[in-house]
Amino acid sequence: MSNPSIEKESLYGAHNYQPLPVVLVKGQGVYVWDDKGERYLDMMSAYSAVSHGHCHPTLVSALQKQAETLNIVSRAFYTDKLGSFLERICKLSGFERALPMNTGAEAVETALKAARKWAYTVKGVEENKAEIIACSNNFHGRTIAIVGLSTEPQYQAGFGPFPPGYKIIPFGDEKALEKAITPNTAAFLVEPIQGEGGIIVPPEGYLKACAAICKKNNVLLICDEIQTGLGRTGRLFAFQHEDMQPDAIVLGKALGGGLLPVSLFLTKKEVMDVFTPGDHGSTFGGNPLAATVANAAIEVLLQEKLIESAAQQGDYFKQQMKTLNSPLIKDVRGKGLLLGLEIDKRYPAREICLKLLKHGILTKETHECVIRFAPPLIITREQIDTVIKALQIVLQEAESELKNKTTLPA
Ligand SMILES: *Cc1c(COP(=O)(O)O)cnc(C)c1O
């Protein structure tokens, strides 16, 4: 099974990932191809970064056209592209101000910095006393400040010390939030659905209740919509499943149209105004190439009705998964096209993913026992049926392997 691409990555790269043994060379729509010409249905879409599908022609041509015109100039100057991008996302989202960064983690860092400075300069918290509340089992990125919020031992092990000023509460429990808030609390940072944590959906009404608690206590509610935003869950933003509006959100992943890293921190004027020239920045954040691609990505999302598609196809996909009757299935959950299939711990989810790979389906386990199904939002019913058929076969195989193991002579 020796393959020069795999060998070089493992020889010269850091071993901070454990990729499935497939070398991708091409993508188009929901499909990707490997170096042997085999075609796969992409059920991962780069952790929801490829919602529009691979190499979307409108986005590729927007990128090409801008790439030939102007790309990187830094924020030391204005460009003709950034303002209209920020205007579009503000008008669409209902937030007054937007600050562009590149990766999701940078947008989360921006949110944390804004919340702290808002606490000192607006709320009146004593210097260096501001607290941020986050949830157990969260995923907000990989910087030192952010893994300091993590409750996953592996994400922290060997990387301390971490910044102080954090408090962790259980996810989905608004009473715990109310209890954790003190006069020093700046913000509550939460994912509307925990993605990396295993596609965990909180009880209905949770975000709305959190919003009321935050409002009462003058605490900012910040939703991390990096994975759940931009149509993924069948609404433009996942918080819109409930009748509420957070004080701020962070976006990333699909915002780059599957072509570039583009992220944003969006909030109200009162919060964004804490930043003054020199406080915060990014060399690449908001560059005209990124602004053009992100603007086009939003346009395509709306024009092609990808949000509605995610809702419809997601419902269908979830229903079909629920009809699979395998004793290995512990749970089917999620919203829109952010779905998780929880597998009995007796059978490793990674083995299921390796089997699906052989059936031309790409996906990856999260948290050992959950298989993620988060395809590009352009996926069709027929393509979903193909996945369901393969799942049926693979789960049956897994089941009989388990049976054979238990009937082995002692
Ligand atoms: C992926 C993700 C991030 C981090 O984004 P990067 O672009 O990898 O830095 C943050 N929060 C959530 C909810 C994510 O899913």
PDBQT file of the ligand as one rigid body, heavy atoms in Angstrom, charges set to zero:
ROOT
HETATM    1  C1  LIG A 501     -13.524  24.446  12.984  1.00  0.00    +0.000 C 
HETATM    2  C2  LIG A 501     -14.034  25.224  14.122  1.00  0.00    +0.000 A 
HETATM    3  C3  LIG A 501     -13.261  26.247  14.711  1.00  0.00    +0.000 A 
HETATM    4  C4  LIG A 501     -11.837  26.558  14.304  1.00  0.00    +0.000 C 
HETATM    5  O1  LIG A 501     -11.717  26.948  12.963  1.00  0.00    +0.000 OA
HETATM    6  P1  LIG A 501     -10.269  26.894  12.271  1.00  0.00    +0.000 P 
HETATM    7  O2  LIG A 501     -10.508  27.532  10.925  1.00  0.00    +0.000 OA
HETATM    8  O3  LIG A 501      -9.878  25.458  12.166  1.00  0.00    +0.000 OA
HETATM    9  O4  LIG A 501      -9.347  27.672  13.113  1.00  0.00    +0.000 OA
HETATM   10  C5  LIG A 501     -13.837  26.971  15.745  1.00  0.00    +0.000 A 
HETATM   11  N1  LIG A 501     -15.065  26.698  16.188  1.00  0.00    +0.000 NA
HETATM   12  C6  LIG A 501     -15.836  25.725  15.644  1.00  0.00    +0.000 A 
HETATM   13  C7  LIG A 501     -17.214  25.490  16.172  1.00  0.00    +0.000 C 
HETATM   14  C8  LIG A 501     -15.336  24.944  14.608  1.00  0.00    +0.000 A 
HETATM   15  O5  LIG A 501     -16.060  23.945  14.113  1.00  0.00    +0.000 OA
ENDROOT
TORSDOF 0
